[in-house]
Amino acid sequence: MTNANQDPTNRLSQIKCWLLDMDGTITLGEEALPGAAPFFASIREQEHIFLTNNSSHARSHYLARLGRIGIPASPEQILTSTDAMALYLKTIGPAARPVRIYPVGTPGFEQDLLAAGIELEKEREKEIDFVVLAFDTSLVYEKLDVACDYIRRGIPYLATNPDLVCPLAGGRVLPDCGALIAYMQTCTGIDPQKVIGKPQTAMIDMVLASRPFRQEELAMVGDRIYTDIASARNAGILSIAVLSGEATREDLEQASVKPDLIFADVGELADCLEKQRAAGRPS
């Protein structure tokens, strides 16, 4: 464990709710990362919520995947960038009718948007309010062509997350939503109106609005500097980086955004929590 600042380990004892990235922090593909089991045992009396930028699957998929690998979760404990996007769309959309979008995303992404009351238009030259880009593992060229046409006509576009790649087991990666943003910027010369996922604070704000926790009682644990750590810093909550995913120690040393704490993985974080509790117990 490394202290990124003077001694933020003292803040760990105040944490009542853990906000957890998934890919590269708790899971890698269909497997739990080393240390996940002792970590969840160490926080069993506290709340935990999964915050994932990965918009390629519906919430039900993540719930089933976590269950298969023995990680406890309920539907209310999973927040995705799709959830944050749906809330944002309803906030900025027309008041007199449901917001209507052209989606560039998977069936799971569309499923969660439809459940939230967002109307989807999947044809060319229709009346829509926004184009919305997501992490689309079902991508075909026609989707990009239609999206570019809408954007060139002046329809604003939004994106679920800025991640360039999604890590897989064996060191492989998939092009993520950030790669689609770069494609659209190159083809149209236009930037997205908003990218909703981490490092934005939308998902953390949703937690604070729906649960009885204060900022100092939340901690964000993640493996990416420019999403997980930046989101926590932007929201004013404890930021904890783990080296089990994308970021290396060298990356963290060179980054302009610094985490409060650095651990090898969530297992080492669990060890730190248990040592703190043991030190605080009467002998």
CORJOUR-V674565 format. One record per pair of residues at least 4 apart in sequence whose C-alpha atoms are under 8 Angstrom apart, sorted by sequence separation. I is the first residue (numbers start at 1). J is the second residue. D is the distance in Angstrom with one decimal. If there is no record, write none. Layout:
i	j	d
I	J	D
I	J	D
This chain:
i	j	d
3	7	6.3
4	8	8.0
8	12	7.5
9	13	7.9
10	14	7.9
11	15	7.1
21	25	5.8
22	26	5.0
23	27	5.1
24	28	5.6
27	31	5.6
28	32	6.3
32	36	6.4
35	39	6.1
36	40	6.3
37	41	6.3
38	42	6.1
39	43	6.5
40	44	5.9
43	47	7.5
57	61	6.0
58	62	7.0
59	63	6.3
60	64	6.2
61	65	6.1
62	66	6.0
63	67	6.2
64	68	6.2
65	69	6.6
66	70	6.3
67	71	5.7
73	77	5.9
74	78	7.2
79	83	6.3
80	84	6.7
81	85	6.0
82	86	6.1
83	87	6.4
84	88	6.2
85	89	6.0
86	90	6.3
87	91	6.3
88	92	6.3
89	93	5.5
90	94	7.9
94	98	6.9
105	109	5.9
106	110	6.4
107	111	6.0
108	112	6.5
109	113	6.4
110	114	6.1
111	115	6.2
112	116	6.3
113	117	6.5
114	118	5.1
139	143	6.9
140	144	7.3
141	145	6.3
142	146	6.1
143	147	6.0
144	148	6.0
145	149	6.3
146	150	6.4
147	151	6.2
148	152	6.0
149	153	6.3
150	154	6.7
151	155	4.8
167	171	7.0
168	172	5.1
175	179	5.9
176	180	7.0
177	181	6.3
178	182	6.4
179	183	6.3
180	184	6.2
181	185	6.1
182	186	6.1
183	187	6.1
184	188	5.8
185	189	4.9
186	190	7.9
196	200	6.0
197	201	7.4
198	202	7.7
201	205	5.9
202	206	6.2
203	207	6.5
204	208	6.3
205	209	6.1
206	210	6.2
207	211	5.9
208	212	7.0
213	217	6.1
214	218	7.0
224	228	5.4
225	229	4.9
226	230	5.4
227	231	5.8
228	232	6.4
229	233	6.2
230	234	6.0
231	235	6.2
232	236	6.1
233	237	6.2
243	247	5.8
247	251	5.9
248	252	6.4
249	253	6.2
250	254	6.3
251	255	5.9
264	268	6.2
265	269	6.7
266	270	6.1
267	271	6.4
268	272	6.4
269	273	6.3
270	274	6.2
271	275	6.2
272	276	6.2
273	277	6.3
274	278	6.1
275	279	6.1
276	280	6.3
277	281	6.4
3	8	6.9
20	25	7.5
21	26	6.9
22	27	5.5
23	28	5.4
27	32	4.4
28	33	6.3
43	48	7.9
57	62	7.2
66	71	5.1
67	72	6.6
73	78	7.5
79	84	7.8
93	98	7.3
94	99	6.2
105	110	6.8
113	118	5.4
114	119	6.4
121	126	7.3
150	155	5.5
151	156	6.1
167	172	6.2
168	173	5.3
175	180	8.0
184	189	7.4
185	190	5.2
195	200	7.6
197	202	6.8
198	203	7.7
208	213	6.2
213	218	7.2
223	228	6.8
224	229	6.5
225	230	6.1
226	231	7.9
232	237	5.3
233	238	7.4
242	247	7.7
243	248	5.8
247	252	6.8
253	258	7.9
263	268	6.1
264	269	8.0
3	9	7.4
20	26	7.6
22	28	7.9
23	29	7.2
26	32	6.0
27	33	5.1
66	72	7.0
67	73	7.4
93	99	5.1
113	119	7.8
114	120	7.4
151	157	6.7
167	173	4.5
168	174	7.4
184	190	7.3
185	191	5.7
196	202	6.7
197	203	7.2
208	214	7.0
222	228	5.2
223	229	7.8
232	238	6.5
233	239	6.5
243	249	7.1
252	258	6.7
263	269	6.1
26	33	5.5
66	73	7.1
103	110	7.4
121	128	7.2
166	173	5.3
167	174	6.6
184	191	7.8
185	192	8.0
208	215	7.6
221	228	7.2
222	229	6.7
232	239	5.4
252	259	7.9
25	33	7.2
90	98	7.6
165	173	5.9
166	174	5.1
220	228	7.1
221	229	7.7
24	33	7.7
90	99	6.6
165	174	5.3
166	175	6.5
220	229	7.3
26	36	5.9
63	73	6.6
89	99	6.7
110	120	7.7
165	175	4.6
166	176	5.7
181	191	7.9
229	239	5.6
63	74	6.9
164	175	6.1
165	176	4.5
181	192	7.4
228	239	8.0
229	240	7.0
63	75	6.6
164	176	5.0
165	177	7.6
220	232	5.9
229	241	6.8
163	176	5.8
164	177	6.3
165	178	7.3
219	232	7.6
162	176	8.0
163	177	6.0
164	178	4.2
165	179	7.3
60	75	7.4
63	78	7.6
162	177	6.1
163	178	4.8
164	179	5.0
59	75	7.1
62	78	7.7
131	147	6.6
161	177	6.0
162	178	4.2
163	179	7.6
225	241	7.6
101	118	7.6
103	120	6.7
160	177	7.2
161	178	6.5
220	237	7.2
224	241	7.4
100	118	6.3
101	119	6.4
102	120	5.9
103	121	7.4
159	177	7.3
219	237	5.9
220	238	6.2
221	239	6.4
222	240	6.5
223	241	5.5
241	259	6.0
59	78	6.8
98	117	6.9
99	118	5.8
100	119	4.6
101	120	5.2
102	121	5.1
103	122	7.0
131	150	7.3
162	181	7.6
218	237	5.9
219	238	4.6
220	239	5.1
221	240	4.7
222	241	5.3
223	242	5.1
240	259	5.7
241	260	7.9
243	262	7.7
59	79	7.6
98	118	6.2
99	119	6.1
100	120	5.7
101	121	5.9
102	122	5.7
131	151	7.3
215	235	7.9
216	236	8.0
217	237	7.8
218	238	6.5
219	239	5.9
220	240	6.0
221	241	5.9
222	242	6.0
223	243	6.2
239	259	5.1
240	260	5.9
241	261	6.2
242	262	5.8
243	263	6.5
244	264	6.4
59	80	7.3
98	119	6.4
100	121	6.7
102	123	7.9
215	236	6.7
216	237	6.0
219	240	7.1
221	242	7.1
223	244	6.7
224	245	7.5
239	260	5.2
240	261	4.8
241	262	4.8
242	263	4.9
243	264	4.8
244	265	5.4
124	146	6.0
159	181	7.3
215	237	5.5
216	238	7.1
223	245	5.2
224	246	5.9
225	247	6.7
238	260	6.4
239	261	6.6
240	262	5.8
241	263	6.3
242	264	5.4
243	265	5.8
123	146	7.9
223	246	5.7
224	247	5.7
240	263	7.5
242	265	4.9
131	155	6.9
133	157	7.4
223	247	5.8
233	257	8.0
242	266	6.8
55	80	6.5
109	134	7.7
125	150	7.4
130	155	5.8
131	156	6.4
132	157	5.6
133	158	6.2
134	159	5.9
135	160	7.7
52	78	8.0
54	80	6.7
55	81	5.9
102	128	6.8
124	150	7.9
129	155	6.7
130	156	5.4
131	157	4.5
132	158	4.8
133	159	4.5
134	160	5.3
135	161	7.9
233	259	7.8
49	76	8.0
50	77	6.0
51	78	6.3
52	79	6.5
53	80	5.8
54	81	6.7
55	82	5.6
82	109	6.7
86	113	6.1
100	127	7.9
101	128	5.3
104	131	7.6
128	155	7.7
129	156	7.5
130	157	5.4
131	158	6.3
132	159	5.5
133	160	6.4
134	161	7.1
199	226	6.4
200	227	7.9
225	252	7.3
230	257	6.4
18	46	7.7
20	48	7.1
22	50	6.6
49	77	4.5
50	78	4.8
51	79	5.0
52	80	4.9
53	81	4.9
90	118	7.8
100	128	5.1
101	129	5.7
102	130	6.5
103	131	6.0
104	132	6.1
105	133	6.4
106	134	7.9
130	158	7.0
132	160	7.5
199	227	4.2
229	257	7.4
17	46	6.0
18	47	6.3
19	48	5.9
20	49	6.1
21	50	5.9
22	51	7.1
23	52	7.8
48	77	6.8
49	78	5.9
50	79	6.0
51	80	5.8
52	81	6.4
83	112	7.5
89	118	7.9
99	128	8.0
100	129	5.4
101	130	4.8
102	131	4.7
103	132	5.0
104	133	4.9
105	134	5.0
106	135	7.5
198	227	4.7
199	228	6.3
229	258	7.4
16	46	5.4
17	47	4.6
18	48	4.5
19	49	5.0
20	50	4.7
21	51	5.3
22	52	6.0
49	79	7.3
51	81	7.9
82	112	7.1
83	113	7.7
86	116	6.4
99	129	6.5
100	130	6.9
101	131	5.5
102	132	6.2
103	133	6.3
104	134	5.9
105	135	6.1
106	136	5.2
197	227	8.0
198	228	6.1
199	229	7.5
200	230	8.0
201	231	5.5
205	235	7.9
225	255	7.6
229	259	6.0
16	47	6.3
17	48	5.4
18	49	6.2
19	50	5.8
20	51	5.7
21	52	5.5
40	71	7.7
82	113	7.1
101	132	6.7
103	134	7.8
105	136	4.4
106	137	6.4
199	230	5.1
200	231	5.5
201	232	7.5
204	235	7.1
226	257	7.6
17	49	7.5
19	51	6.3
20	52	7.9
86	118	7.0
104	136	6.6
105	137	7.5
106	138	5.6
198	230	7.5
199	231	3.9
225	257	6.9
105	138	7.2
106	139	7.6
159	192	6.8
162	195	6.7
198	231	5.3
199	232	7.7
201	234	6.6
225	258	7.7
37	71	7.5
105	139	7.2
158	192	5.2
161	195	5.7
200	234	7.3
201	235	5.8
225	259	7.9
30	65	6.9
104	139	7.5
157	192	5.2
158	193	5.6
159	194	6.5
160	195	5.7
161	196	6.0
162	197	7.3
199	234	7.5
93	129	7.5
148	184	6.8
152	188	6.2
156	192	7.0
157	193	5.8
158	194	5.2
159	195	4.7
160	196	5.2
161	197	4.6
162	198	7.7
32	69	6.3
151	188	7.1
156	193	6.2
157	194	7.6
158	195	5.9
159	196	6.4
160	197	5.5
161	198	6.6
31	69	6.5
158	196	7.7
30	69	7.5
104	143	6.3
148	187	7.1
151	190	7.9
104	144	7.6
135	175	8.0
136	176	7.4
148	188	6.6
135	176	5.1
136	177	7.2
134	176	8.0
135	177	4.4
104	147	7.6
134	177	5.3
133	177	6.8
102	147	7.3
133	180	7.2
133	181	7.5
56	105	6.8
57	106	7.1
55	105	7.9
56	106	5.7
57	107	7.8
58	108	4.4
57	108	4.7
58	109	5.7
56	108	6.5
57	109	5.8
56	109	5.9
58	111	6.7
59	112	7.4
55	109	6.1
58	112	5.9
163	227	7.6
162	227	7.8
85	160	6.3
56	134	7.0
82	160	6.4
167	245	7.8
55	134	5.9
56	135	5.1
81	160	5.5
167	246	7.8
55	135	5.4
56	136	5.8
81	161	6.8
54	135	6.6
55	136	7.9
56	137	6.6
55	160	6.9
55	161	8.0
53	160	7.2
54	161	7.7
53	161	5.8
88	196	8.0
53	163	7.7
85	196	6.1
54	166	8.0
84	196	6.7
85	197	7.9
84	197	7.1
81	196	6.8
81	197	5.0
81	198	7.9
84	202	6.1
84	203	6.0
81	203	7.3
84	206	7.9
80	203	7.6
79	203	6.9
29	167	7.9
28	167	7.2
29	168	5.5
28	168	6.1
29	169	5.8
28	169	5.8
23	166	7.7
24	167	7.0
23	167	6.9
53	197	5.7
53	198	6.5
51	203	6.9
17	213	7.6
25	221	7.4
16	213	7.5
25	222	5.6
24	222	7.6
25	223	5.7
19	218	7.0
21	220	7.7
24	223	6.0
17	217	6.3
18	218	6.0
19	219	5.9
20	220	6.0
21	221	6.2
22	222	7.7
15	216	7.1
16	217	5.2
17	218	5.1
18	219	5.2
19	220	4.6
20	221	5.1
21	222	5.0
14	216	7.0
15	217	4.3
16	218	6.4
17	219	6.7
18	220	6.2
19	221	6.2
20	222	6.4
21	223	7.6
14	217	5.6
15	218	5.5
18	221	7.4
15	219	6.5
11	216	8.0
21	228	7.1
33	244	7.8
25	242	6.7
25	244	6.1
24	244	5.9
25	245	6.2
24	245	4.0
23	245	7.5
24	246	6.8
11	238	7.7
39	266	5.9
39	267	5.5
42	270	5.8
38	267	6.1
35	265	6.6
36	266	6.1
37	267	7.8
39	269	7.1
34	265	7.6
35	266	5.5
36	267	6.1
39	270	4.7
42	273	7.1
34	266	7.9
35	267	3.6
38	270	6.4
42	274	6.8
34	267	6.9
35	268	7.2
35	270	7.9
25	265	7.3
26	266	7.5
25	266	7.3
8	260	6.2
9	261	7.4
8	261	6.9
4	258	6.9
4	259	6.1
5	260	5.8
4	260	5.0
5	261	7.4
3	260	6.7
4	261	5.1
3	261	5.0
4	262	6.6
2	261	6.1
3	262	6.3
1	261	7.6
2	262	5.0
13	273	8.0
1	262	5.8
2	263	6.3
12	273	7.4
1	263	4.5
1	264	6.6
13	276	7.7
1	268	7.0
1	269	7.6
